[in-house]
């Protein structure tokens, strides 16, 4: 079971960063790879995000946990063009009190359904996480 992990220090207070990413449907606002997104079944835990990448790929993800107290979002992939299953990801923000910045970590565990594609799949997920975190760092600079 691969684990993909990316992290970054974002030059803004945690509440400001959380305000930008909290909305489960806001990926197109802050992630450079996402073209558009729409919610199915409401906008709280249990809702489904149906979004489209700029390269034309389409995914559906289910919101499993959303904590304003912990500034954490957990979701699973329901449908993806990638050869994976049992995908669960967590995006969490932590206060860096010494500098009034935010430490962000984004990680996922999943099973690859085509072992020949494991490296490409993990590289793709790394790229998605890395691009999203870099975009947040640039936005708050």
VOTOR-422405 format. One line per 10 residues: number of its first residue (from 1); their letters; for each residue x, y, z of C-alpha. Coordinates in Angstrom, 2 decimals, m for minus. Each point is the difference from the previous one (the first is absolute). Layout:
N
NUM> A> X:Y:Z ~ ...
//
This chain:
141
1> XXXXXXXXXX> 0.00:0.00:0.00 ~ 1.76:3.18:m1.14 ~ 0.05:3.12:2.14 ~ 0.44:3.37:m1.67 ~ 1.04:2.91:2.22 ~ 0.66:3.66:m0.73 ~ 0.38:2.93:2.38 ~ 0.69:3.71:m0.09 ~ 0.33:3.05:2.20 ~ m2.50:2.62:m1.11
11> XXXXXXXXXX> 0.81:3.62:0.91 ~ m3.38:0.82:1.56 ~ m1.91:m0.74:3.21 ~ m1.83:m3.32:0.08 ~ m3.48:1.56:0.10 ~ 0.66:1.93:m3.22 ~ 1.26:m3.11:m1.81 ~ m2.92:m2.06:1.32 ~ m2.38:2.69:m1.23 ~ 1.36:m0.49:m3.50
21> XXXXXXXXXX> m0.13:m3.81:m0.12 ~ m2.83:m0.93:2.39 ~ m2.76:m0.03:m2.63 ~ 0.08:m3.54:m1.46 ~ m1.10:1.44:m3.34 ~ 2.70:2.72:m0.14 ~ 2.75:m2.01:m1.73 ~ m0.22:2.07:m3.21 ~ 0.59:3.14:2.09 ~ 3.33:m1.08:1.46
31> XXXXXXXXXX> 1.29:m3.05:m1.89 ~ 1.58:0.74:m3.40 ~ m0.81:m3.43:m1.50 ~ m3.77:0.18:0.57 ~ m2.25:1.51:m2.67 ~ m3.39:m0.25:1.69 ~ m1.86:m1.75:2.79 ~ m3.56:m0.65:1.10 ~ m1.47:m1.54:3.12 ~ m2.48:m2.86:0.11
41> XXXXXXXXXX> m2.09:m0.80:3.08 ~ 0.42:3.23:1.98 ~ 3.11:1.76:1.28 ~ 0.86:m1.74:3.28 ~ 1.50:m3.32:1.08 ~ m1.26:m2.68:m2.37 ~ m0.24:2.30:m3.01 ~ 1.71:m0.90:m3.27 ~ 2.30:2.31:m1.95 ~ m0.10:m0.58:m3.76
51> XXXXXXXXXX> 2.86:1.87:m1.60 ~ 1.85:0.30:m3.27 ~ 3.72:0.43:m0.46 ~ 1.35:2.41:m2.59 ~ 1.29:m3.03:m1.94 ~ m3.60:m1.24:m0.36 ~ 0.09:m2.74:2.67 ~ m3.04:m0.34:2.23 ~ m0.12:m1.12:3.65 ~ m2.58:m0.42:2.75
61> XXXXXXXXXX> 0.98:0.22:3.66 ~ m2.02:m0.42:3.20 ~ 0.55:2.25:3.02 ~ 0.55:m2.25:3.03 ~ 1.06:2.52:2.67 ~ 0.08:3.78:0.24 ~ 1.26:1.51:3.25 ~ 0.15:3.75:0.49 ~ 1.59:m0.56:3.42 ~ 2.86:m2.07:m1.44
71> XXXXXXXXXX> 0.03:1.63:m3.46 ~ m0.10:m3.45:m1.57 ~ m1.80:m1.48:m2.96 ~ m0.14:m3.75:m0.76 ~ m1.42:m1.35:m3.24 ~ m0.09:m3.12:m2.15 ~ 0.06:m0.44:m3.76 ~ m3.13:m1.63:m1.38 ~ 0.88:0.22:m3.72 ~ 3.30:0.78:m1.69
81> XXXXXXXXXX> 1.80:m0.72:m3.26 ~ 2.98:m1.16:2.08 ~ 0.34:m3.73:0.72 ~ m0.67:0.18:3.73 ~ m2.52:m0.95:2.68 ~ m0.42:0.48:3.75 ~ 1.42:3.53:m0.35 ~ m0.29:2.16:3.11 ~ 1.72:3.38:0.27 ~ 0.44:2.52:2.80
91> XXXXXXXXXX> 0.82:3.69:m0.30 ~ 0.89:1.59:3.36 ~ 1.22:3.41:1.12 ~ 2.03:0.73:3.14 ~ 0.99:3.28:1.62 ~ 3.67:0.92:0.00 ~ m0.28:2.24:3.03 ~ 3.56:1.34:m0.08 ~ m0.53:1.60:m3.43 ~ m3.81:0.25:m0.34
101> XXXXXXXXXX> 0.19:m2.28:m3.04 ~ m1.73:m3.24:m0.91 ~ 1.46:m3.46:m0.41 ~ m2.11:m1.93:m2.50 ~ 0.16:m3.72:m0.60 ~ m1.88:m1.94:m2.64 ~ 0.23:m3.77:m0.16 ~ m1.83:m2.98:m1.42 ~ m0.03:m3.77:0.26 ~ m1.38:m2.19:m2.77
111> XXXXXXXXXX> 0.26:m3.30:m1.81 ~ 1.18:m0.09:m3.60 ~ m2.08:m2.25:m2.24 ~ 2.70:m0.26:m2.68 ~ 3.42:m0.67:1.57 ~ 1.77:1.01:m3.22 ~ m1.52:3.47:0.45 ~ 0.89:0.42:3.69 ~ 2.87:2.45:m0.56 ~ m1.97:2.11:m2.48
121> XXXXXXXXXX> m3.02:0.04:2.33 ~ 1.98:1.03:3.08 ~ 1.90:2.61:m2.06 ~ m3.32:1.43:m1.21 ~ m1.39:0.26:3.54 ~ 3.27:1.59:1.19 ~ m0.29:2.54:m2.80 ~ m3.59:0.89:0.90 ~ 0.88:0.54:3.67 ~ 3.22:1.89:m0.78
131> XXXXXXXXXX> m1.68:2.32:m2.53 ~ m2.83:0.76:2.40 ~ 2.27:0.80:2.93 ~ 2.34:2.11:m2.18 ~ m3.00:1.95:m1.22 ~ m1.01:0.79:3.58 ~ 3.54:1.12:0.87 ~ 0.07:2.33:m3.04 ~ m3.46:1.40:0.75 ~ 0.93:1.00:3.55
141> X> 3.47:1.45:m0.78
//
